Amino acid sequence: MKLYYSPGACSIATRISLHDAGIPAEYEQVDLKAKVTERGDDYLAINPAGAVPMLVLDDGQAVTENVAILTLIAERAPKLGIDGPLGQIRLIEMLSYLSTELHAAFKPYFHATSEDEKEKAAEAVGVRLNLLASKFGDPYLLGSHFTVVDAYFFAMLRWAREFGIDLPTPFPAYFDRLSDRSAVRQSLLEEGLASPLIAA
Ligand SMILES: N[C@@H](CCC(=O)N[C@@H](CS)C(=O)NCC(=O)O)C(=O)O
């Protein structure tokens, strides 16, 4: 497998999940502004959407979209998914919420042209974090064990910290717990990111 990623981007959720699952992979960095990979390849020729993550499977098939990639990893490493009749549905339900609601609410932070837009984004992120706090499974987002959902949420909690957005209870302690996980530490190190525990 090969993951196209950018340091600190949402693609870190895939890296964390692959490490947690013990699935070996190659990693190639993408310059998202220039749309060029670290090998000098035109990323738009590889992925016309120009976004990370993109996961290329061992048979050469490429999978894009966080929801699809993380579902695939949970399918291959069931410990990162949810059991039971509605298990996969619950996983996709939360991945979709994170993608279409929370991740989307952060976009102005990356593209905003005015402080007003950023303030509105902070409010939108806050509303969604509060909703997630009210549904928190304890000790992980969906309940008793770490899933790909936590890996995706970690990427966004990290952004919230970076952008100075307050995390509602129980997320500060949950974030510290996730940060201490070996797959998370390894992923941060590999992407050249400072420990969030030190940065916090
Ligand atoms: N719909 C995609 C969006 C992924 C996405 O927004 N990736 C960001 C990094 S977190 C990106 O690559 N942005 C650069 C761009 O879209 O040009 C998904 O959910 O996987």
The ligand as an SDF file (V2000), in Angstrom:
LIG
                    3D

 20 19  0  0  0  0  0  0  0  0999 V2000
  -13.3180   14.9620    0.3100 N   0  0  0  0  0  0  0  0  0  0  0  0
  -11.9680   14.6780    0.7110 C   0  0  0  0  0  0  0  0  0  0  0  0
  -11.3340   15.9590    1.2190 C   0  0  0  0  0  0  0  0  0  0  0  0
   -9.9860   15.7390    1.8200 C   0  0  0  0  0  0  0  0  0  0  0  0
   -9.3390   17.0700    2.1420 C   0  0  0  0  0  0  0  0  0  0  0  0
  -10.0140   18.0760    2.3650 O   0  0  0  0  0  0  0  0  0  0  0  0
   -8.0260   17.0570    2.1730 N   0  0  0  0  0  0  0  0  0  0  0  0
   -7.2980   18.2900    2.3850 C   0  0  0  0  0  0  0  0  0  0  0  0
   -6.2490   18.1100    3.4550 C   0  0  0  0  0  0  0  0  0  0  0  0
   -6.9820   17.8570    5.0550 S   0  0  0  0  0  0  0  0  0  0  0  0
   -6.5910   18.6340    1.0770 C   0  0  0  0  0  0  0  0  0  0  0  0
   -5.9990   17.7880    0.4510 O   0  0  0  0  0  0  0  0  0  0  0  0
   -6.6970   19.8990    0.6870 N   0  0  0  0  0  0  0  0  0  0  0  0
   -6.0510   20.4010   -0.5000 C   0  0  0  0  0  0  0  0  0  0  0  0
   -6.9670   20.5110   -1.6550 C   0  0  0  0  0  0  0  0  0  0  0  0
   -8.1110   20.0260   -1.5980 O   0  0  0  0  0  0  0  0  0  0  0  0
   -6.5440   21.0890   -2.6440 O   0  0  0  0  0  0  0  0  0  0  0  0
  -11.9340   13.6000    1.7870 C   0  0  0  0  0  0  0  0  0  0  0  0
  -12.8390   13.6050    2.6450 O   0  0  0  0  0  0  0  0  0  0  0  0
  -11.0240   12.7660    1.7950 O   0  0  0  0  0  0  0  0  0  0  0  0
  1  2  1  0
  2  3  1  0
  2 18  1  0
  3  4  1  0
  4  5  1  0
  5  6  2  0
  5  7  1  0
  7  8  1  0
  8  9  1  0
  8 11  1  0
  9 10  1  0
 11 12  2  0
 11 13  1  0
 13 14  1  0
 14 15  1  0
 15 16  2  0
 15 17  1  0
 18 19  2  0
 18 20  1  0
M  END
$$$$
